[in-house]
Amino acid sequence: MLKQLWEFKQSERKWHFPVLAALSVGIPLLAGYYTGNVPAGKLASIAGLVILYIHSVSIAHTMITLMACSFGIMFSFSIGIIFGFNPFIASFVLGLYSFGVHVALYYLKANRPPGNFFFIMIASVAICMPFDLGAIPEKIGFIGVGTMISCTLGLLYSILTIKKVSIDTATVINVTKNKYVNLVESATFGLFVGISLLVAHLLELENPYWVPTTCAAVMQGRSTSHIWQRSIQRTLGTFLGLGVTWLILLVQPTPLVICISIILLQALIEWLVVRNYAIAVIFITVLTILLAESGNSLHAVPTPLIVARFFDILTGSIIGAIGGWMLYNERLHYTATRQIRKTKVAIARRK
C-alpha cells in the first residue's frame, strides 16, 4: 500500500483531455469573473465537470452520453436545491436519491468511472445551499449554462479527435451483477451517503456538503481493500493539500488569480488522477476549496477554514470506509439478497 502511494501508473489518456476539462471549467468561471458574478461562474463551472463523462466511441455516442449526463447533472442540482429546507428531510432525500442513481446507472450500463460520483456531489452541494425559493430557477439556469458549454466543447473535441469507429467493432467491457446484489449495494450506498449528511448536520458543520461528497468518493472503490486504500490516500492527500491551500491563501490571491489557478489545477488533476490517486488528491483538495468556498472565507484568516475542512473530510472518509466495508461484505450480501428473494416469493404467493 505504501508503494502504491507514490507509484505512477501507465495511462492511455491523451494530453488534450486535461486541456478539454480545464476549458469546460474555466470558460464559465472566467465569464463569471468578467461579468462581475463569480458565484454564478463557479456554479456553471461545477456543472462543466459533466465533460468527464465523455466516452470516445463515436461522435453520436459521445453527444448522446454528454446530453444524458447533462440532464442528470441538472436534475441532481434541482433535487438538492428544492429539498434543502430541512436537514433531516435533506439527509433522507440525498440518501434516497443516491440509491436511485446507483440503481439507474446499473440498468443503463453506465457504471464506468466517474460513475455516480458527480451526480451525488452536485446534489450534495445544492442540498446544503441556503434555501431561497425565489433563487432556485436562476441557479438551475446557471447549471444549465455550464452543461451547454461542456456539450459544445465536447462536440468540437469529438470532431477533432474521434476517428470513424463503428460502435459494433469497439471493445466494450460490461460487468454484469445479480440484480439483487445491485439493490443491496445501492441501498448501502444511499444509506451511508444519507447518514454522512445527517452526521454533518448534527455536528453543526459550517459546510456539511464536504462530508457526503467525501463519503461518496471513498465508496467508489472496487473492493473493500481498495476502499480502505482510497480512504487512507484521501486522508493523507487531503492533509498535504490543506497545507498547500493554507500557503496559497496566506498571500491573499486576487479573484482572477484564483480563477486561473482553478483552471490550471483542473488540467493537472485530470492528468494525475489516472496515474496516481494519492498525489491527485492533494490538488483536488486545493481545487475544491478554491471552487466551493465563498470569496469572503477565501480572503479571511485561512487557519480556521483549513482546520474545519480537514475535520469535514476526515469525518466523510471514516463514514465512507465503514460503508465500503459493508458494501463488499459477502456475508451481508448473501443474507440481504436471500431476504429480498424470500420477500418477493411471499408477496407473489399472496397475490
Summary of the structure (lengths in Angstrom):
residues: 351
radius of gyration: 20.2
end to end distance: 53.1
largest distance: 70.0
contacts: 1185
relative contact order: 0.14
helix: 77%
strand: 0%
